[in-house]
Amino acid sequence: MLRSTSATLLVLTALLSFNQLSQADDKGFVSLMPTADNNGWEDSVIVTDDGYLDGDGCYIAQEFDNFVLRFEFVQEPGANSGVGIRSLRGQNAAYSGMEIQCLDDSHPKYDNIKDWQHHGSVYGIVAAKQGSLKEPGEWNTQEIVADGKHIKVTVNGKVIVDADLEKAAPDGKSIDGKEHPGLTRKSGYLRLCGHGGGVQFRNMQIKVLEE
């Protein structure tokens, strides 16, 4: 169910498949943002009147396995969102795939969160290094590399996660004590997870890595 923290909503609807995405640049990246050619996110992308993602999130229409995902984001104070990778549609991205946290973890309401809940962490699996985020209201850059069992997250030029999933969750045992069947998933959907909103994304682009 989509929910809103704002009285006014702007609904952006996209109709794409990956084959419709704009031509790759000279580094092999293609844009995932809405354009006049209908590049963008499948289903309805709900944002507040200030341009922030809200509701339960949205999916890109193509499954991806190994890739480099780059984007910029800005957070409201106390924001809580995430980027699901290799996830199944209609299921919790943090368990059906993996969720890379997008969280204003400097906010007092998050003072008691677990290490694996901080921004950039692979939720429940790998704790990210802290201290990379800019102040709420300032734009950040982020890169997520998913290459087989290797997950790397870089925020504002700082590597905060560089993990081998087999070592991070040996025998499927994760640091949050829960089962994460998505760790063995080789491909799946990208998802922007709402969790109440407070995050705006721009300049999102992806490069598919060869096997």
C-alpha positions in Angstrom: 0.0 0.0 0.0 1.3 3.5 -0.9 1.3 5.9 1.9 2.2 9.6 2.1 3.7 12.0 4.5 2.7 15.0 2.3 -0.7 16.3 1.4 0.4 16.9 -2.2 1.8 14.1 -4.4 3.3 14.1 -7.8 2.9 10.7 -9.6 5.5 9.9 -12.3 4.6 6.8 -14.3 7.1 5.1 -16.5 6.7 2.3 -19.1 10.0 0.8 -19.8 12.0 -2.4 -20.4 15.8 -2.3 -20.2 16.0 -2.5 -24.0 14.3 0.8 -24.1 16.9 2.6 -22.0 18.9 5.4 -23.5 22.1 4.6 -25.3 25.1 3.8 -23.2 27.7 6.5 -22.6 31.4 5.9 -23.4 31.9 4.2 -20.0 29.1 1.8 -20.6 26.5 3.4 -18.3 22.9 3.9 -19.2 20.4 6.2 -17.5 17.6 4.9 -15.3 15.9 8.2 -14.9 12.6 9.2 -16.6 13.0 10.9 -20.0 10.8 11.9 -22.9 11.4 8.4 -24.3 9.8 6.9 -21.2 13.0 5.7 -19.6 12.5 5.4 -15.8 10.8 3.2 -13.2 8.0 0.7 -13.7 4.7 1.2 -12.0 4.1 4.5 -10.3 6.9 6.4 -8.6 5.4 8.4 -5.8 7.2 11.5 -4.6 6.2 14.3 -2.3 5.7 17.8 -3.5 9.3 18.4 -2.5 10.4 15.6 -4.8 11.1 12.9 -2.2 10.3 9.2 -2.7 7.3 8.1 -0.6 5.3 4.9 -0.2 6.4 1.4 -0.5 8.8 1.9 -3.4 9.1 1.1 -7.0 10.9 -1.3 -9.4 12.8 -1.1 -12.6 11.3 -3.4 -15.2 14.4 -5.5 -15.9 16.2 -8.0 -13.7 19.9 -7.4 -13.3 22.7 -9.8 -12.0 26.1 -8.1 -11.9 26.3 -4.3 -12.3 27.6 -1.0 -11.2 24.8 1.4 -10.0 25.5 5.1 -9.6 23.3 7.8 -8.3 23.0 11.0 -6.3 20.6 11.3 -3.3 19.6 13.9 -0.7 17.9 13.1 2.6 15.4 14.9 4.8 16.2 14.8 8.6 15.4 11.3 9.8 15.0 9.9 6.3 14.6 6.1 5.9 14.8 4.4 2.5 16.9 1.9 0.7 18.0 0.4 -2.6 17.0 -3.2 -3.1 19.1 -5.3 -5.4 18.5 -8.8 -6.9 15.1 -8.7 -5.2 11.8 -10.4 -6.0 8.8 -8.3 -6.8 6.2 -8.2 -4.1 8.6 -9.4 -1.4 10.8 -7.7 1.2 13.9 -6.6 -0.7 16.1 -7.1 2.4 15.4 -10.8 2.4 14.3 -11.8 -1.1 17.4 -10.1 -2.4 19.5 -7.5 -0.5 18.8 -4.0 0.6 21.4 -1.3 0.8 20.4 1.1 3.5 19.7 4.7 2.7 19.3 6.3 6.1 19.9 9.6 7.9 21.7 7.7 10.7 22.8 11.0 12.3 19.2 11.6 13.5 18.6 11.1 17.3 15.8 8.6 16.6 18.4 6.2 15.2 20.8 6.5 18.2 20.2 2.8 19.1 20.2 1.1 15.8 22.4 -1.9 15.0 25.7 -1.5 13.1 24.1 -3.3 10.1 21.3 -0.7 10.0 23.5 2.3 9.2 23.6 4.0 5.9 25.2 1.9 3.1 25.0 -1.3 5.1 23.7 -4.5 3.4 20.8 -4.7 5.8 21.3 -7.5 8.3 24.4 -8.8 6.5 27.2 -6.3 6.4 27.8 -3.2 8.5 29.0 -0.2 6.7 31.6 2.2 7.9 30.1 5.4 9.2 30.9 9.1 8.6 30.5 9.3 4.8 27.2 11.2 4.7 26.8 14.9 4.2 24.3 16.9 6.3 20.6 16.4 5.5 19.6 18.6 2.6 23.0 18.2 0.8 23.4 16.0 -2.2 25.5 12.8 -1.9 27.0 10.5 -4.5 26.8 6.7 -4.2 28.0 3.7 -6.1 26.9 0.1 -5.6 28.9 -2.7 -7.2 27.3 -6.2 -7.2 29.7 -8.6 -8.9 28.9 -12.2 -8.0 29.4 -12.5 -4.2 31.3 -9.3 -4.0 29.3 -6.2 -2.9 31.0 -2.8 -2.7 29.4 0.5 -1.6 31.1 3.9 -2.0 29.6 7.1 -0.7 31.0 10.5 -1.5 34.3 8.8 -2.6 34.7 6.7 0.5 34.4 2.9 0.4 32.1 2.0 3.2 31.3 -1.7 2.3 33.7 -4.1 0.5 32.4 -7.6 1.3 32.4 -11.2 0.2 28.9 -12.4 1.0 30.1 -16.0 1.6 32.4 -14.6 4.3 29.9 -12.1 5.6 27.2 -14.8 6.1 29.0 -18.2 6.4 26.7 -21.1 6.1 23.9 -18.6 5.6 24.2 -17.3 9.1 23.8 -13.5 9.1 24.7 -11.0 11.8 21.0 -10.1 12.4 20.2 -13.8 13.1 17.6 -14.0 10.4 17.4 -16.0 7.2 18.3 -14.2 4.0 17.5 -16.5 1.1 18.2 -13.6 -1.3 22.0 -13.9 -0.6 22.1 -16.9 -3.0 20.0 -15.1 -5.7 22.1 -14.4 -8.8 19.8 -11.8 -10.3 16.6 -9.9 -9.6 15.0 -6.5 -9.6 16.3 -3.1 -8.5 13.9 -1.4 -6.1 13.7 1.9 -4.4 12.3 1.2 -1.0 10.1 3.9 0.5 10.0 3.1 4.3 8.1 6.4 4.8 10.1 8.5 2.3 12.5 11.4 3.0 15.0 10.6 0.2 15.2 12.0 -3.3 17.3 10.3 -6.1 18.7 11.8 -9.3 21.2 11.0 -12.0 20.7 7.2 -11.5 22.6 5.1 -14.1 23.7 1.5 -14.4 26.4 -0.5 -16.2 25.9 -4.2 -16.6 29.1 -6.2 -15.9 30.0 -9.1 -18.1 30.1 -12.6 -16.6 
